[in-house]
Amino acid sequence: MYIKNGICYADDPDIGITITDAKPLDWGVVLVTFSTGEKRLFDTTEIDGEVFKPLADPEIFRKPVIAHGTITWDNGNIDIAPETVYAKSYHYDCGGTDNV
């Protein structure tokens, strides 16, 4: 399910999904906002590969940058496609508030 332009859709978001915001939380989890308006939790500790190991460093993890709709870290040395972030993330129910 996702929301786009105030309309709730039951199917998966279209391929053109982008990331509009990323808020680092604790334990390697990021609260990600997508161009659909949907917010999801993405656990960076669940992704494999040498390139992602620097995310274990809190100094790097706590400084995500959104570049062209993609979440990046470490001056662009680490990036993850928005479609991958969406597919590997979890539904976030903010309980009617965006206060996290």
Secondary structure, DSSP 4 states (H G I P E B T S, - for coil): -EEETTEEESSPPPTT--EEEEEE-STTEEEEEETTS-EEEEEGGG--SGGGGGGGSHHHHT--EEETTEEEETTTTEEE-HHHHHHTEEE---TT----
